[in-house]
Amino acid sequence: MKKILDNDLLSNYIDKYNIENIFDKDLIDLMELHFYEKDERIFKAGTNLKYYYLLVDGKIKISYPFENGKSMLLKFYKAFNTIGDLELLKKRPITCDIEATEDTYLIAISSDILRKSYLDDSKFLRHLVESLSEKLYATINNSSYNFVYPLINRLSSYLIEHLIDKNCIVLNSSFLEIAQFLGTTYRHLNRTLKELEEKSIIKCNNKTVYILDENRLRGLAINLYIKSL
């Protein structure tokens, strides 16, 4: 992690995401800008929360570690999002491992300062409630779909959610990460992509997916879009 001593860049992120609507000026003056390189760990499960983070640029992945050494990928976050809500409120150790999957900038706020002076601030509490509510909804949504629906439906939902224009999708995540996110294996994901290709619904070229029949793809997605927070 590197602390970025660039007040102009920090101010640009604060303005871009209207962060002044969440925190008062005194707290904004105490914010720091932190930079994490791709594949660098941001949080380790079981450690104490030092900073409450606002993700303002880049991408991170959240994984839950098990006692047997394995882990389960829960979700990806892109800007704008927050890290450490639950740990801040409950004063408990960090629950998940968090890693930057690309170069990432985060605004850092001391958790000690927030707990001492801002847990009774109405604007900040409203922000926490909205953030936790959205994360809870996304977790329930994704877990339910992964349990109930076949992979072809879940994958179609994922592709529709990432549709940029009428013709193609550029996948920013690796196929292994997408497989983990959808609760399947790399091989099963490849087989399902090939199945969609054989049905002339999509055409894959490395990490670019061309949409050949959007109506059929949306029909398979059954309007149950996977939330990729």
C-alpha positions in Angstrom: 0.0 0.0 0.0 1.2 3.5 -0.8 -0.2 6.7 0.6 -0.7 9.1 -2.3 0.1 12.7 -1.3 -1.8 14.3 -4.1 -4.5 16.6 -2.7 -5.8 17.5 -6.1 -6.5 13.9 -7.0 -8.1 13.3 -3.6 -10.3 16.3 -4.1 -11.3 15.1 -7.6 -12.5 11.8 -6.1 -14.4 13.6 -3.3 -16.2 15.8 -5.9 -16.8 12.9 -8.3 -18.7 10.8 -5.8 -20.2 13.7 -3.8 -18.5 12.4 -0.6 -19.1 15.8 1.0 -22.8 14.7 1.3 -21.7 11.8 3.6 -19.0 13.4 5.8 -18.6 16.8 7.2 -15.6 19.1 6.3 -13.6 18.3 9.4 -13.6 14.6 8.6 -12.9 15.2 4.9 -9.8 17.1 5.9 -8.5 14.0 7.7 -9.0 11.7 4.7 -6.0 10.0 3.0 -5.7 8.5 -0.5 -4.3 5.0 -0.6 -3.1 3.0 -3.6 -3.0 -0.8 -3.9 -1.3 -2.5 -6.9 -3.0 -5.4 -8.7 -3.0 -8.6 -6.6 -2.1 -6.7 -3.4 -4.0 -7.7 -0.3 -6.0 -4.9 1.2 -7.6 -6.7 4.2 -6.8 -10.0 5.9 -9.5 -11.9 7.7 -9.1 -12.0 11.4 -7.2 -8.7 11.7 -8.5 -5.5 13.2 -10.0 -2.7 11.1 -7.6 0.2 10.9 -9.3 2.2 8.1 -12.8 2.5 6.7 -12.3 2.6 3.0 -14.2 4.2 0.1 -13.4 2.5 -3.2 -13.1 5.3 -5.7 -11.1 3.7 -8.6 -10.2 0.2 -9.6 -11.6 -3.2 -8.7 -11.4 -5.6 -5.7 -12.5 -9.1 -4.8 -14.0 -10.3 -1.6 -13.3 -13.9 -0.4 -14.4 -15.8 2.7 -11.6 -18.1 4.1 -12.4 -21.4 5.7 -10.5 -23.2 8.4 -9.3 -25.9 6.0 -7.4 -23.3 3.9 -9.9 -23.1 1.1 -11.8 -19.9 0.4 -15.0 -18.9 -1.4 -15.2 -15.9 -3.7 -18.2 -13.8 -2.6 -18.2 -10.8 -4.9 -16.3 -8.1 -6.8 -16.6 -4.4 -6.0 -16.0 -1.5 -8.4 -16.1 2.2 -7.6 -18.1 3.6 -5.8 -18.3 1.3 -2.9 -17.3 0.9 0.8 -15.2 -1.5 2.7 -15.5 -2.2 6.4 -19.1 -1.3 7.2 -19.9 -4.3 9.4 -16.5 -4.3 11.2 -16.9 -0.6 11.9 -20.3 -0.9 13.5 -19.8 -4.2 15.3 -16.2 -3.5 16.4 -15.2 -7.0 15.3 -12.2 -8.4 13.3 -12.3 -8.3 9.6 -14.4 -11.2 8.2 -13.1 -11.6 4.7 -9.9 -11.4 2.7 -9.9 -8.5 0.2 -7.6 -8.1 -2.7 -7.1 -5.6 -5.5 -7.7 -7.3 -8.9 -6.4 -4.2 -10.7 -4.6 -1.1 -9.6 -7.0 0.5 -7.1 -7.4 3.8 -5.2 -9.2 4.0 -1.9 -10.0 6.9 0.3 -9.0 6.0 3.9 -10.7 7.2 7.1 -9.4 6.2 10.5 -11.9 3.7 12.1 -11.0 5.0 15.5 -12.0 8.5 14.6 -15.3 7.3 13.0 -16.2 5.2 16.1 -15.3 8.0 18.5 -17.1 10.9 16.8 -19.4 9.8 13.9 -21.5 6.8 14.8 -24.2 9.1 16.0 -24.0 11.4 12.9 -27.3 11.1 11.0 -25.7 11.6 7.5 -23.1 9.0 8.1 -25.5 6.5 9.7 -27.8 6.9 6.7 -24.9 6.1 4.4 -24.0 3.0 6.4 -27.6 1.7 6.4 -27.9 2.2 2.6 -24.5 0.5 2.0 -25.3 -2.5 4.2 -28.8 -2.8 2.7 -27.5 -2.9 -0.8 -24.8 -5.5 0.1 -27.4 -7.7 1.9 -29.7 -7.5 -1.1 -27.0 -8.4 -3.5 -25.7 -11.3 -1.4 -29.2 -12.8 -1.0 -29.9 -12.3 -4.7 -26.8 -14.0 -5.9 -26.9 -16.9 -3.4 -30.5 -17.6 -4.3 -29.8 -17.7 -8.0 -26.7 -19.8 -7.7 -28.6 -22.4 -5.7 -31.8 -22.5 -7.7 -31.0 -21.8 -11.4 -28.9 -23.8 -13.8 -25.6 -22.3 -14.9 -26.9 -21.4 -18.4 -29.4 -19.1 -16.7 -26.9 -17.6 -14.3 -24.3 -17.1 -17.0 -26.9 -15.4 -19.2 -27.8 -13.1 -16.4 -24.2 -12.2 -15.8 -23.7 -11.4 -19.4 -26.8 -9.2 -19.6 -25.7 -7.4 -16.5 -22.4 -6.6 -18.2 -23.8 -5.7 -21.6 -22.2 -2.5 -22.8 -23.9 -2.0 -26.1 -26.0 -4.0 -28.5 -23.1 -6.0 -29.9 -20.6 -7.2 -27.4 -19.4 -7.6 -23.8 -15.8 -7.1 -22.7 -15.1 -9.3 -19.7 -12.9 -7.5 -17.1 -12.6 -10.6 -14.9 -10.8 -13.8 -15.6 -12.9 -16.9 -16.5 -11.7 -18.5 -13.3 -13.0 -15.5 -11.3 -16.3 -15.6 -13.2 -16.7 -19.3 -12.5 -16.1 -18.8 -8.8 -18.5 -15.9 -8.7 -21.2 -18.0 -10.4 -20.6 -20.9 -8.0 -19.3 -23.3 -10.6 -16.0 -24.7 -12.0 -13.9 -23.4 -14.8 -14.7 -26.4 -17.0 -18.4 -26.1 -16.5 -18.3 -22.4 -17.4 -16.4 -23.2 -20.6 -18.9 -25.9 -21.5 -21.8 -23.5 -21.0 -20.2 -20.8 -23.0 -19.7 -23.3 -25.8 -23.3 -24.4 -25.5 -24.4 -20.8 -26.0 -22.2 -20.5 -29.0 -23.6 -23.7 -30.5 -27.1 -22.2 -30.1 -25.9 -19.2 -32.0 -26.7 -16.9 -29.1 -23.1 -15.6 -28.5 -19.7 -15.8 -30.1 -16.5 -15.7 -27.9 -13.2 -14.2 -28.9 -10.9 -14.4 -25.9 -12.5 -12.1 -23.3 -14.8 -10.4 -25.8 -18.3 -11.9 -26.1 -20.3 -10.9 -29.2 -24.1 -11.0 -28.8 -25.7 -12.8 -31.8 -29.2 -13.0 -30.4 -29.9 -10.7 -27.5 -33.6 -11.6 -27.2 -32.7 -15.3 -26.6 -30.0 -14.4 -24.2 -32.4 -12.2 -22.2 -34.9 -15.0 -22.3 -32.4 -17.3 -20.7 -31.5 -14.7 -18.1 -35.2 -14.6 -17.0 -34.7 -11.1 -15.7 -32.7 -12.4 -12.8 -29.6 -10.4 -13.1 -26.5 -11.3 -11.1 -25.4 -8.4 -9.0 -21.6 -8.0 -9.4 -21.0 -5.4 -6.7 
